[in-house]
C-alpha cells in the first residue's frame, strides 16, 4: 500500500495553481526550461532513472488515481520527496502521452562531466526532429559515447518528446549545449567523421579505434558551414536495398555501435 501521507492534502484542481503552470511552461517552452534550469520527465521508467541519478528533483506530480505500476513506484520512493496529488483530468491535460501512468517530475538541469581526454564524442548539427534526437541520445548512452555536443540550431534536448525517446539517457550521458568554438576546442586532436550518404569510406572499412567524434547532420538541412570545418573524413553506411537513405537516428545508431564493435573486438 502506498504512503498515505501523499494524500494528506487534497489534490490540485485548478489550472491556475503555480505548480501546474510551471509544469505546463516547462513542457511547452524551451525558454522557460532555460530560465528555470529544469525539465519534465514523465512515466515510471524515467522517474526511476532520474531518482537514481545525481539530478535534483524539484517536484513530483501524481494523478489522484494513478496506474497500478505508478502506485507501486510511489510506494517504494522516499515519502519525504515533494509529491503532490493532482486531479485526474487536470493531470491528463499536462501529459504528453496517450495513456499516462499518472506520475511526472520536475528535475533540475545538471551537466555531467566529460572525461579529461574524451575518445568518443558525438556532435549533432541542425538536428531538429525530437524523435531522432531522443533515439540518438539513447543509442549514444548504450554504445558508450562519452558526451554529446550540441551547437545552436538543434532541437532542445530537454523537450518532452526528446526526454521520452531518450529513455533515461539524459540522466547518465553528458549532454553539452555549446558554441562552435567550444565544440572545436573539445574535438581538437580527434578525427571527426561526418556521416554522409556519399561518404568517401564505408563505415565497415573505416578505422574507428582511434579517438574520434561522429558528426551527425539533420535530414533536411545537413550540416552547417561551422560543422563542415570540423570534418576530417566522411563515412557512409552501405545499403543493399533501394532505400535512398536512413533517418538520422538510425544512421547515428549504426555508426555508434560500429565504433563500439571495433573497439571491443580490438580488446578481445
C-alpha positions in Angstrom: 0.0 0.0 0.0 1.4 3.4 -0.9 2.3 6.1 1.6 -0.9 7.7 2.9 1.0 10.9 3.5 0.9 11.5 -0.2 -2.8 12.1 0.1 -2.7 14.2 3.2 -3.5 17.3 1.2 -6.5 17.5 -1.3 -5.5 17.2 -4.9 -4.8 20.2 -7.0 -7.9 21.0 -9.1 -7.1 24.5 -10.5 -5.1 25.0 -13.8 -4.0 28.3 -12.2 -2.1 26.6 -9.5 1.6 27.7 -9.6 2.9 24.1 -9.8 0.6 23.3 -12.7 1.6 26.5 -14.5 5.3 25.8 -14.0 5.0 22.3 -15.4 3.0 23.5 -18.4 5.6 26.1 -19.2 8.4 23.6 -18.8 6.6 21.2 -21.1 5.9 23.7 -23.8 8.5 26.5 -23.7 12.3 26.0 -24.3 12.9 29.5 -22.9 11.1 28.5 -19.7 13.3 25.4 -19.3 16.4 27.6 -19.7 15.1 30.2 -17.3 14.1 27.7 -14.6 17.0 25.4 -15.2 14.7 22.5 -15.1 12.8 20.0 -17.3 10.0 17.5 -17.0 10.2 13.7 -17.2 7.0 11.6 -17.3 6.4 7.9 -16.5 7.7 5.4 -14.0 10.7 4.3 -16.0 12.1 7.8 -16.4 11.4 8.7 -12.8 13.2 5.6 -11.6 16.2 6.6 -13.6 16.0 10.2 -12.5 15.8 9.4 -8.8 18.8 7.1 -9.1 20.9 9.8 -10.7 22.6 13.0 -9.4 19.8 15.2 -10.8 17.9 17.0 -8.1 14.1 16.6 -8.1 12.1 19.8 -7.6 8.6 18.3 -7.6 6.7 15.1 -8.3 3.2 15.3 -9.5 0.9 12.3 -9.4 -2.7 11.7 -10.6 -5.2 11.3 -7.8 -5.8 7.8 -9.2 -2.6 6.7 -11.0 -2.0 3.4 -12.7 -1.1 0.3 -10.6 2.5 0.5 -11.9 2.7 4.1 -10.7 1.2 3.2 -7.3 3.9 0.5 -6.9 6.6 3.0 -7.8 5.2 5.7 -5.4 5.2 3.1 -2.6 8.9 2.5 -3.0 10.3 6.0 -3.1 11.3 8.3 -0.2 8.0 9.7 1.3 9.8 12.9 2.1 10.1 13.8 -1.6 7.9 16.7 -2.7 5.0 14.7 -4.0 1.7 16.5 -4.9 -1.6 14.9 -5.9 -3.4 16.3 -9.0 -7.0 15.8 -10.0 -7.0 13.2 -12.8 -8.3 15.3 -15.7 -6.0 18.2 -14.8 -3.0 15.8 -14.8 -4.1 14.4 -18.1 -4.2 17.9 -19.6 -0.4 18.1 -18.8 0.5 14.7 -20.0 2.4 14.3 -23.3 1.4 10.7 -23.7 -1.8 8.9 -24.8 -2.1 6.7 -21.8 -0.3 8.4 -18.9 0.7 6.3 -16.0 0.0 9.2 -13.8 3.3 10.4 -12.5 5.8 13.1 -13.6 8.6 15.0 -12.1 10.5 18.3 -12.5 14.2 17.7 -12.4 16.9 20.4 -12.2 19.5 20.6 -15.0 22.8 19.0 -14.2 25.7 18.9 -16.7 27.5 15.6 -16.3 31.3 15.9 -16.8 33.2 14.7 -19.8 36.4 12.6 -19.4 39.5 14.7 -19.3 40.6 13.3 -22.6 37.4 12.0 -24.4 37.9 9.5 -27.2 34.3 9.0 -28.4 32.1 12.1 -28.9 29.0 12.8 -31.0 28.3 16.2 -32.4 24.7 16.9 -33.6 24.4 19.6 -36.2 21.0 21.1 -37.2 19.1 18.0 -35.9 15.5 19.3 -35.5 13.4 16.2 -35.1 12.8 15.4 -31.4 12.3 11.6 -32.0 15.6 11.4 -33.8 17.3 13.4 -31.1 16.0 11.1 -28.4 16.9 8.0 -30.3 20.5 9.2 -30.8 20.9 10.0 -27.1 19.5 6.6 -26.1 21.8 4.8 -28.5 24.8 7.0 -27.6 24.5 6.1 -23.9 24.1 2.4 -24.8 27.1 2.4 -27.2 29.5 4.1 -24.7 29.6 7.6 -26.1 31.3 9.9 -23.6 29.4 13.0 -24.5 27.0 14.6 -27.0 27.8 18.1 -28.1 25.0 20.4 -29.4 25.7 23.7 -31.1 23.0 26.2 -31.8 20.4 25.1 -34.4 19.4 21.8 -32.8 16.1 21.0 -31.2 16.0 21.4 -27.5 17.5 18.1 -26.0 15.3 18.5 -22.9 12.0 18.9 -24.8 9.4 16.3 -23.6 9.5 14.1 -26.7 13.3 14.0 -26.6 13.4 13.1 -23.0 10.8 10.4 -23.5 12.6 8.9 -26.5 15.9 9.1 -24.7 14.6 6.5 -22.2 16.8 7.7 -19.3 19.9 8.6 -21.2 19.6 12.2 -20.1 20.4 11.1 -16.5 23.6 9.2 -17.5 25.1 10.9 -20.6 26.9 14.2 -20.7 24.8 16.5 -23.0 26.5 19.8 -23.6 25.0 22.8 -25.5 28.0 24.8 -26.6 29.0 27.4 -29.2 31.0 26.2 -32.1 34.3 27.4 -30.7 33.7 25.3 -27.6 33.0 22.3 -29.7 36.1 22.9 -31.9 38.2 23.0 -28.7 36.7 19.7 -27.3 37.2 17.9 -30.6 40.8 19.1 -31.2 43.0 16.1 -31.7 40.1 13.9 -32.6 39.3 12.6 -36.1 35.8 14.0 -36.9 33.8 11.6 -39.2 30.8 13.1 -40.9 28.0 10.6 -41.6 27.2 11.2 -45.3 25.3 9.0 -47.8 28.1 9.9 -50.2 30.9 9.4 -47.7 34.3 8.5 -49.0 34.6 5.4 -46.9 32.3 2.6 -46.0 31.7 2.5 -42.2 32.7 -1.2 -42.3 36.2 -0.3 -43.6 36.8 2.9 -41.6 39.1 2.7 -38.6 37.1 3.8 -35.6 39.6 2.6 -32.9 41.4 5.9 -32.5 39.9 8.9 -30.6 37.1 10.3 -32.7 33.9 12.3 -32.9 30.9 11.4 -35.1 29.2 14.5 -36.7 25.6 13.8 -37.5 23.6 16.3 -39.5 19.9 16.9 -39.8 18.0 15.1 -42.5 16.7 18.3 -44.1 19.4 20.8 -43.6 22.5 18.6 -43.5 25.5 20.1 -41.7 26.3 23.7 -41.2 29.4 25.5 -42.6 30.8 25.5 -39.0 30.3 21.8 -38.8 31.9 21.2 -42.1 35.0 23.0 -41.0 35.5 20.4 -38.2 35.2 17.3 -40.6 38.4 15.4 -41.3 36.7 12.4 -43.0 33.3 11.1 -44.1 31.7 7.7 -43.9 28.7 6.1 -45.5 26.5 3.2 -44.5 26.4 0.6 -47.3 22.9 -0.5 -48.2 21.7 -3.4 -50.4 18.1 -2.3 -50.9 16.7 0.6 -52.9 16.1 2.9 -49.9 17.9 6.1 -50.6 18.9 6.9 -47.0 18.3 6.2 -43.4 17.0 8.7 -40.9 19.5 10.5 -38.7 18.5 8.4 -35.6 19.1 5.1 -37.3 22.2 6.2 -39.1 23.8 7.5 -36.0 22.9 4.4 -34.1 24.5 2.1 -36.7 27.7 4.1 -36.7 28.0 4.4 -32.9 27.6 0.6 -32.5 30.2 0.0 -35.2 32.6 2.1 -33.2 31.8 0.0 -30.1 32.1 -3.2 -32.1 35.6 -2.3 -33.4 36.9 -1.3 -30.1 35.5 -4.3 -28.3 37.0 -6.6 -31.0 40.3 -4.8 -30.6 40.2 -5.6 -26.8 39.3 -9.2 -27.3 
